[in-house]
Structure formats: structure tokens, C-alpha cells
């Protein structure tokens, strides 16, 4: 059902009688993952890791969504997944959904494991900080472009210099 709802070929809503079906499916998967047996994360990664190739975008994004949705955050070996995610994260730039799915996974794993593995998280902080700065598109350093106001019959150009009428 997840495949049909989120990765189908139709551009219109595929379930007109239940417009919130996607929301219900995602919540069902989130609630069900705590009942997965121990070692299920290895099975999930074994299933979706072959789809994670930086040269094929559609299977990569699909695998990312499933991994982020289905991994059990309480598994004792979940931190090794975070290290793998950090190495995969740089494959795509300037795609907000890619960034947000990884941030959601990493933040929920951090909430579960920071008390026991805080030193390992400290080592990942610089990399995580750079990813967050990239996501929020925060300018770093002085700006070289000066944007003039639109007062006095001037219209700003993309280069930052005013056009006069």
C-alpha cells in the first residue's frame, strides 16, 4: 500500500474516498516498528541498501523513505546506521526532501541513544552542523552583494545594482 500510495505513477490522488490514507499508512508504520523483532534493522537495510545508488535517483529516494520510516530506533546497533547515513547524505545536494528525511532519522536516533553514546555523537557534531546549515540555507560570512531599496524610482537588478528610469 505504501508503494501504491507514495510511489505510484498517477499524478492525481489515488484514493479519492480516503484523502488521508498516506498519513494513516505512515503512522501505522511508525507505530508498528517498535514491535519488529530484534535484528529487523539488518533485514530492512539488506532489503533497501542495493537500491541506494547515487546514479539512480528514483530508487535511491524510495529506499531512503522506506529506511527512514521502518528502522527501529530502539535497536542497540542503530548507531552504526547513523554513521552509514552520514556517509550517504552527501550524495545529493539541493534537494530538501532528501535532507529532511535524513534529519528526521538522525534526530530520532539521537533522542534514543544520546545518553548511552554521547561521545560518538560529539564526534559527528561538525558534520551534522554543516548539514543543518546547508538545509536552512544560512549565509556564512560577509555578503558581497548589496541590494538597494526600491525607493526613488529605482528597481533592483539581480546583481544588486539599481536600474534608473
PEZI-V738309 format. One record per helix or strand of 2 or more residues. SS is the DSSP state (@ for helix, = for strand). FROM is the first residue (numbers start at 0). LEN is the number of residues. If there is no record, write none. Layout:
ss={SS	SS}
from={FROM	FROM}
len={LEN	LEN}
This chain:
ss={@	@	@	@	@	@	@	=	=}
from={1	20	39	56	77	95	117	153	161}
len={6	15	12	14	12	18	19	3	3}
